[in-house]
Amino acid sequence: MDPVEFLAFYKCCLIIFNFTYNKKTKRRIPAILPVHLWGNAAKLDSLLKICKERNILLVEDAAHASGATYNHQKIGSHGNLVCFSFHPVKNLAMPTGGLITVNGKNHKKISYVLKSKRWCGISNRIGANYDVDKIGWNYYMNEFSAAIGLTQLKKLNKLNKYRKTIAKHYTKEINLVKKIPFDSDCSYHLYWIRVKNRKEFMKKMQEKGIETGIHYKPIHQMSLYNTKLQLPITEKIGREIVSIPIHANLDNSDVDKIITNVNRFAKSVK
């Protein structure tokens, strides 16, 4: 693990240990919410151990992790609830929709509540009769998206394998110290690098017809959450991180062009 990643994970564990019980409000924290960022699985063994010891739910954000694995098991089979996104740019792409896998002894009860909440709070429907016993929303997937999703699901492993091939090539050929490590278990929804000259770098890449992105800017610097809190490591990485293209529509010449221009324009971070 990268030293910065280790430090962030270590701090996360300290926060979990210290605040699973909120002394100020005298309320127990009900869940831990890890994010499988970029398709790279969080360290679930440690989190599962904490959750078991303290009777806390583990709710995973797997929006980037369709098809990813951890300890030889697919993401979706570890935590109590695991939330996937089927946004059109995700690894498992559909016009709209998502999915929550439910694990554990109470899976039937939890599934019942979730299905009710996604359908306007409707429950106990028998024929034309039904009841509404809770607040709900109109969140059920339409048939068109589901049909596309079933076809996409058949291609998921193949498409993720191609993403990994690109990631392996990037990792080998891009001459930068800081970049996402190669991991055969990662689904590589995104591929990040860190550069000293981000604004200039992104401008020059755009001039070559290569789109780049920033995933992600630090939350505590957003207007909605803006505070006086200072996080020097987070802020440093936030100024340097850039995402480069990684998806199944890239051919070999596209990948070579991206590598060539990254090496030409990016100034390495040590």
GILINVEN-V951293 format. One record per backbone hydrogen bond with DSSP energy under -1.0 kcal/mol. CO is the residue of the C=O (numbers start at 0). NH is the residue of the N-H. If there is no record, write none. Layout:
co,nh
CO,NH
CO,NH
This chain:
co,nh
1,5
2,6
3,7
4,8
5,9
6,10
7,11
8,12
9,13
10,14
11,15
12,16
13,17
14,18
19,28
21,25
26,21
29,56
31,58
33,60
34,36
35,38
36,39
37,188
37,189
38,186
41,43
42,46
43,47
44,48
45,49
46,50
47,51
48,52
49,53
50,55
56,31
57,79
57,80
59,82
60,35
61,64
64,67
67,74
69,72
72,69
73,76
79,102
80,59
81,100
82,61
83,98
85,93
86,89
96,85
98,83
100,81
103,106
105,109
106,110
107,111
108,112
109,113
110,114
111,115
112,116
113,117
115,120
116,136
117,138
118,121
120,132
122,130
125,128
128,125
130,122
136,119
136,138
141,145
142,146
143,147
144,148
145,149
146,150
147,151
148,152
149,153
154,158
155,159
156,160
157,161
158,162
159,163
160,164
161,165
162,166
163,167
164,168
165,169
166,170
167,171
168,172
169,173
173,175
177,193
182,185
184,68
190,243
191,179
192,241
196,200
197,201
198,202
199,203
200,204
201,205
202,206
204,209
205,208
212,242
217,220
218,221
230,234
231,235
232,236
233,237
234,238
236,239
236,240
239,194
241,192
242,212
246,249
250,254
251,255
252,256
253,257
254,258
255,259
256,260
257,261
258,262
259,263
260,264
261,265
266,195
